[in-house]
Amino acid sequence: MLIQVSSGQGPKECEYACYRVYQEFLKEFKGLDVVSINKSHKNCLKSVVFYSEKDLSSLEGTIQWICESPFRKHHKRKNWFVDVSILKEEKGIKNQNDIKYEVFRSQGKGGQNVNKVSTAIRAIHISTGVSVVSQDQRSQLQNKKIAYVRLMQKIDEVSSSINKDIHYENWNEHNLLKRGLPLRVYKGMKFQRIK
Protein backbone atom coordinates (compact mmCIF):
# COMPACT_ATOMS: atom_id res chain seq x y z
CA MET A 1 0.00 0.00 0.00
CA LEU A 2 1.33 3.44 -0.98
CA ILE A 3 0.51 6.35 1.35
CA GLN A 4 1.15 9.95 0.33
CA VAL A 5 1.38 12.85 2.77
CA SER A 6 1.10 16.16 0.91
CA SER A 7 1.03 19.86 1.72
CA GLY A 8 -1.01 20.39 -1.44
CA GLN A 9 -0.57 23.90 -2.80
CA GLY A 10 -0.27 25.28 0.72
CA PRO A 11 2.31 27.77 2.03
CA LYS A 12 5.54 27.02 3.85
CA GLU A 13 3.65 26.38 7.10
CA CYS A 14 1.76 23.50 5.46
CA GLU A 15 5.06 22.13 4.15
CA TYR A 16 6.46 22.25 7.70
CA ALA A 17 3.34 20.44 8.97
CA CYS A 18 3.88 17.82 6.23
CA TYR A 19 7.44 17.30 7.52
CA ARG A 20 6.20 16.89 11.10
CA VAL A 21 3.48 14.41 10.04
CA TYR A 22 6.19 12.48 8.18
CA GLN A 23 8.22 12.28 11.41
CA GLU A 24 5.16 11.25 13.46
CA PHE A 25 4.23 8.46 11.02
CA LEU A 26 7.79 7.07 11.13
CA LYS A 27 7.59 6.93 14.94
CA GLU A 28 4.04 5.58 15.11
CA PHE A 29 4.11 2.95 12.35
CA LYS A 30 7.16 0.72 12.40
CA GLY A 31 8.11 -0.84 9.08
CA LEU A 32 7.16 2.11 6.85
CA ASP A 33 9.45 2.40 3.84
CA VAL A 34 10.00 5.86 2.36
CA VAL A 35 9.51 5.61 -1.42
CA SER A 36 10.02 9.27 -2.36
CA ILE A 37 10.44 12.67 -0.71
CA ASN A 38 9.75 16.03 -2.36
CA LYS A 39 11.59 18.64 -0.26
CA SER A 40 11.13 22.37 -0.59
CA HIS A 41 13.28 23.83 2.24
CA LYS A 42 15.02 22.59 5.36
CA ASN A 43 12.43 20.78 7.53
CA CYS A 44 9.74 21.43 4.90
CA LEU A 45 8.22 18.85 2.54
CA LYS A 46 5.85 19.28 -0.37
CA SER A 47 5.09 15.56 -0.19
CA VAL A 48 6.37 12.17 0.93
CA VAL A 49 5.28 8.70 -0.20
CA PHE A 50 5.48 5.65 2.09
CA TYR A 51 5.06 1.95 1.37
CA SER A 52 3.50 -0.33 3.99
CA GLU A 53 2.54 -3.98 4.07
CA LYS A 54 -0.17 -3.10 6.61
CA ASP A 55 -3.56 -1.64 5.72
CA LEU A 56 -3.30 2.01 6.74
CA SER A 57 -6.32 3.22 4.77
CA SER A 58 -7.79 4.58 8.03
CA LEU A 59 -5.22 7.41 7.80
CA GLU A 60 -6.68 8.75 4.55
CA GLY A 61 -8.05 12.26 4.99
CA THR A 62 -7.00 15.64 6.31
CA ILE A 63 -4.64 16.44 9.18
CA GLN A 64 -4.85 19.84 10.88
CA TRP A 65 -2.04 21.66 12.65
CA ILE A 66 -3.07 24.54 14.92
CA CYS A 67 -0.20 26.92 15.52
CA GLU A 68 0.95 30.47 14.91
CA SER A 69 3.16 30.71 11.87
CA PRO A 70 6.81 29.99 12.71
CA PHE A 71 7.83 31.74 9.47
CA ARG A 72 5.66 34.89 9.38
CA LYS A 73 5.27 36.94 12.56
CA HIS A 74 1.81 38.38 13.27
CA HIS A 75 0.16 36.28 10.55
CA LYS A 76 -3.55 35.90 11.34
CA ARG A 77 -3.97 32.35 10.10
CA LYS A 78 -3.37 29.59 12.69
CA ASN A 79 -4.85 26.51 10.97
CA TRP A 80 -2.66 24.57 8.52
CA PHE A 81 -3.73 21.45 6.66
CA VAL A 82 -2.00 18.36 5.25
CA ASP A 83 -3.56 15.65 3.08
CA VAL A 84 -3.02 11.89 3.51
CA SER A 85 -4.00 9.82 0.46
CA ILE A 86 -3.80 6.17 -0.51
CA LEU A 87 -2.17 5.98 -3.94
CA LYS A 88 -2.84 3.42 -6.64
CA GLU A 89 0.10 1.20 -7.41
CA GLU A 90 1.44 0.84 -10.92
CA LYS A 91 0.78 -2.42 -12.66
CA GLY A 92 3.33 -4.81 -14.15
CA ILE A 93 4.92 -8.20 -13.71
CA LYS A 94 6.36 -8.26 -10.21
CA ASN A 95 7.59 -11.87 -10.11
CA GLN A 96 7.84 -14.97 -12.27
CA ASN A 97 4.99 -16.68 -10.40
CA ASP A 98 2.56 -14.32 -12.15
CA ILE A 99 3.26 -16.12 -15.44
CA LYS A 100 1.75 -19.47 -16.39
CA TYR A 101 3.19 -21.47 -19.30
CA GLU A 102 1.23 -23.96 -21.41
CA VAL A 103 2.84 -26.38 -23.85
CA PHE A 104 1.19 -27.63 -27.05
CA ARG A 105 2.09 -28.96 -30.50
CA SER A 106 3.14 -26.48 -33.13
CA GLN A 107 1.31 -26.05 -36.41
CA GLY A 108 2.67 -25.71 -39.92
CA LYS A 109 6.01 -26.74 -41.37
CA GLY A 110 8.45 -28.84 -39.40
CA GLY A 111 7.79 -32.44 -40.32
CA GLN A 112 7.87 -35.19 -37.70
CA ASN A 113 9.07 -32.82 -34.92
CA VAL A 114 5.90 -30.68 -35.28
CA ASN A 115 3.62 -33.71 -35.36
CA LYS A 116 5.04 -35.59 -32.34
CA VAL A 117 6.72 -33.09 -29.98
CA SER A 118 5.01 -30.31 -28.03
CA THR A 119 7.35 -27.38 -28.66
CA ALA A 120 4.98 -24.40 -28.85
CA ILE A 121 4.56 -22.29 -25.71
CA ARG A 122 1.69 -20.08 -24.57
CA ALA A 123 2.66 -17.61 -21.82
CA ILE A 124 -0.22 -16.18 -19.77
CA HIS A 125 0.00 -13.33 -17.26
CA ILE A 126 -2.38 -14.59 -14.57
CA SER A 127 -3.56 -11.31 -13.05
CA THR A 128 -4.37 -9.55 -16.36
CA GLY A 129 -5.15 -12.54 -18.59
CA VAL A 130 -2.83 -11.27 -21.34
CA SER A 131 -1.34 -14.16 -23.33
CA VAL A 132 1.14 -14.68 -26.17
CA VAL A 133 2.23 -17.70 -28.21
CA SER A 134 5.63 -18.70 -29.56
CA GLN A 135 6.08 -21.56 -32.01
CA ASP A 136 8.91 -20.08 -34.08
CA GLN A 137 11.67 -22.44 -32.93
CA ARG A 138 12.00 -26.21 -32.83
CA SER A 139 13.10 -26.09 -29.18
CA GLN A 140 10.62 -25.74 -26.32
CA LEU A 141 13.18 -23.83 -24.25
CA GLN A 142 13.83 -21.28 -26.99
CA ASN A 143 10.09 -20.83 -27.54
CA LYS A 144 9.66 -20.25 -23.80
CA LYS A 145 12.26 -17.46 -23.86
CA ILE A 146 10.63 -15.85 -26.91
CA ALA A 147 7.17 -16.11 -25.32
CA TYR A 148 8.48 -14.47 -22.13
CA VAL A 149 9.97 -11.53 -24.08
CA ARG A 150 6.76 -11.10 -26.11
CA LEU A 151 4.65 -11.23 -22.95
CA MET A 152 6.81 -8.56 -21.29
CA GLN A 153 6.44 -6.31 -24.34
CA LYS A 154 2.68 -6.79 -24.46
CA ILE A 155 2.30 -6.17 -20.70
CA ASP A 156 4.43 -3.02 -21.04
CA GLU A 157 2.18 -1.74 -23.84
CA VAL A 158 -1.01 -2.43 -21.88
CA SER A 159 0.28 -1.22 -18.53
CA SER A 160 2.02 1.91 -19.83
CA SER A 161 -1.29 3.56 -20.69
CA ILE A 162 -2.82 2.37 -17.40
CA ASN A 163 0.26 3.54 -15.47
CA LYS A 164 0.08 6.98 -17.10
CA ASP A 165 -3.48 7.33 -15.82
CA ILE A 166 -2.47 6.08 -12.36
CA HIS A 167 0.54 8.44 -12.27
CA TYR A 168 -1.70 11.40 -13.20
CA GLU A 169 -4.30 10.49 -10.55
CA ASN A 170 -1.56 10.16 -7.91
CA TRP A 171 -0.02 13.51 -8.93
CA ASN A 172 -3.47 15.13 -8.91
CA GLU A 173 -3.92 14.14 -5.22
CA HIS A 174 -1.77 17.22 -4.39
CA ASN A 175 -4.58 19.45 -5.60
CA LEU A 176 -7.39 17.68 -3.73
CA LEU A 177 -6.53 18.81 -0.21
CA LYS A 178 -9.75 19.36 1.76
CA ARG A 179 -9.63 21.86 4.57
CA GLY A 180 -11.94 20.90 7.41
CA LEU A 181 -13.16 17.69 9.07
CA PRO A 182 -9.64 16.56 10.01
CA LEU A 183 -9.02 12.97 11.11
CA ARG A 184 -6.14 14.08 13.30
CA VAL A 185 -5.36 17.42 14.92
CA TYR A 186 -1.95 18.52 16.23
CA LYS A 187 -1.28 21.68 18.22
CA GLY A 188 1.72 23.93 18.81
CA MET A 189 5.37 23.77 17.85
CA LYS A 190 5.75 20.55 19.90
CA PHE A 191 3.23 18.98 17.50
CA GLN A 192 1.14 17.50 20.31
CA ARG A 193 -1.76 15.37 19.09
CA ILE A 194 -5.12 16.51 20.51
CA LYS A 195 -7.44 14.42 18.32
C-alpha positions in Angstrom: 0.0 0.0 0.0 1.3 3.4 -1.0 0.5 6.3 1.3 1.2 10.0 0.3 1.4 12.8 2.8 1.1 16.2 0.9 1.0 19.9 1.7 -1.0 20.4 -1.4 -0.6 23.9 -2.8 -0.3 25.3 0.7 2.3 27.8 2.0 5.5 27.0 3.9 3.6 26.4 7.1 1.8 23.5 5.5 5.1 22.1 4.1 6.5 22.3 7.7 3.3 20.4 9.0 3.9 17.8 6.2 7.4 17.3 7.5 6.2 16.9 11.1 3.5 14.4 10.0 6.2 12.5 8.2 8.2 12.3 11.4 5.2 11.3 13.5 4.2 8.5 11.0 7.8 7.1 11.1 7.6 6.9 14.9 4.0 5.6 15.1 4.1 3.0 12.3 7.2 0.7 12.4 8.1 -0.8 9.1 7.2 2.1 6.9 9.4 2.4 3.8 10.0 5.9 2.4 9.5 5.6 -1.4 10.0 9.3 -2.4 10.4 12.7 -0.7 9.8 16.0 -2.4 11.6 18.6 -0.3 11.1 22.4 -0.6 13.3 23.8 2.2 15.0 22.6 5.4 12.4 20.8 7.5 9.7 21.4 4.9 8.2 18.8 2.5 5.9 19.3 -0.4 5.1 15.6 -0.2 6.4 12.2 0.9 5.3 8.7 -0.2 5.5 5.6 2.1 5.1 2.0 1.4 3.5 -0.3 4.0 2.5 -4.0 4.1 -0.2 -3.1 6.6 -3.6 -1.6 5.7 -3.3 2.0 6.7 -6.3 3.2 4.8 -7.8 4.6 8.0 -5.2 7.4 7.8 -6.7 8.8 4.6 -8.1 12.3 5.0 -7.0 15.6 6.3 -4.6 16.4 9.2 -4.9 19.8 10.9 -2.0 21.7 12.7 -3.1 24.5 14.9 -0.2 26.9 15.5 0.9 30.5 14.9 3.2 30.7 11.9 6.8 30.0 12.7 7.8 31.7 9.5 5.7 34.9 9.4 5.3 36.9 12.6 1.8 38.4 13.3 0.2 36.3 10.5 -3.6 35.9 11.3 -4.0 32.3 10.1 -3.4 29.6 12.7 -4.9 26.5 11.0 -2.7 24.6 8.5 -3.7 21.4 6.7 -2.0 18.4 5.2 -3.6 15.6 3.1 -3.0 11.9 3.5 -4.0 9.8 0.5 -3.8 6.2 -0.5 -2.2 6.0 -3.9 -2.8 3.4 -6.6 0.1 1.2 -7.4 1.4 0.8 -10.9 0.8 -2.4 -12.7 3.3 -4.8 -14.1 4.9 -8.2 -13.7 6.4 -8.3 -10.2 7.6 -11.9 -10.1 7.8 -15.0 -12.3 5.0 -16.7 -10.4 2.6 -14.3 -12.1 3.3 -16.1 -15.4 1.7 -19.5 -16.4 3.2 -21.5 -19.3 1.2 -24.0 -21.4 2.8 -26.4 -23.9 1.2 -27.6 -27.0 2.1 -29.0 -30.5 3.1 -26.5 -33.1 1.3 -26.1 -36.4 2.7 -25.7 -39.9 6.0 -26.7 -41.4 8.4 -28.8 -39.4 7.8 -32.4 -40.3 7.9 -35.2 -37.7 9.1 -32.8 -34.9 5.9 -30.7 -35.3 3.6 -33.7 -35.4 5.0 -35.6 -32.3 6.7 -33.1 -30.0 5.0 -30.3 -28.0 7.4 -27.4 -28.7 5.0 -24.4 -28.9 4.6 -22.3 -25.7 1.7 -20.1 -24.6 2.7 -17.6 -21.8 -0.2 -16.2 -19.8 0.0 -13.3 -17.3 -2.4 -14.6 -14.6 -3.6 -11.3 -13.0 -4.4 -9.5 -16.4 -5.1 -12.5 -18.6 -2.8 -11.3 -21.3 -1.3 -14.2 -23.3 1.1 -14.7 -26.2 2.2 -17.7 -28.2 5.6 -18.7 -29.6 6.1 -21.6 -32.0 8.9 -20.1 -34.1 11.7 -22.4 -32.9 12.0 -26.2 -32.8 13.1 -26.1 -29.2 10.6 -25.7 -26.3 13.2 -23.8 -24.2 13.8 -21.3 -27.0 10.1 -20.8 -27.5 9.7 -20.2 -23.8 12.3 -17.5 -23.9 10.6 -15.9 -26.9 7.2 -16.1 -25.3 8.5 -14.5 -22.1 10.0 -11.5 -24.1 6.8 -11.1 -26.1 4.6 -11.2 -23.0 6.8 -8.6 -21.3 6.4 -6.3 -24.3 2.7 -6.8 -24.5 2.3 -6.2 -20.7 4.4 -3.0 -21.0 2.2 -1.7 -23.8 -1.0 -2.4 -21.9 0.3 -1.2 -18.5 2.0 1.9 -19.8 -1.3 3.6 -20.7 -2.8 2.4 -17.4 0.3 3.5 -15.5 0.1 7.0 -17.1 -3.5 7.3 -15.8 -2.5 6.1 -12.4 0.5 8.4 -12.3 -1.7 11.4 -13.2 -4.3 10.5 -10.6 -1.6 10.2 -7.9 0.0 13.5 -8.9 -3.5 15.1 -8.9 -3.9 14.1 -5.2 -1.8 17.2 -4.4 -4.6 19.5 -5.6 -7.4 17.7 -3.7 -6.5 18.8 -0.2 -9.7 19.4 1.8 -9.6 21.9 4.6 -11.9 20.9 7.4 -13.2 17.7 9.1 -9.6 16.6 10.0 -9.0 13.0 11.1 -6.1 14.1 13.3 -5.4 17.4 14.9 -2.0 18.5 16.2 -1.3 21.7 18.2 1.7 23.9 18.8 5.4 23.8 17.8 5.7 20.6 19.9 3.2 19.0 17.5 1.1 17.5 20.3 -1.8 15.4 19.1 -5.1 16.5 20.5 -7.4 14.4 18.3 
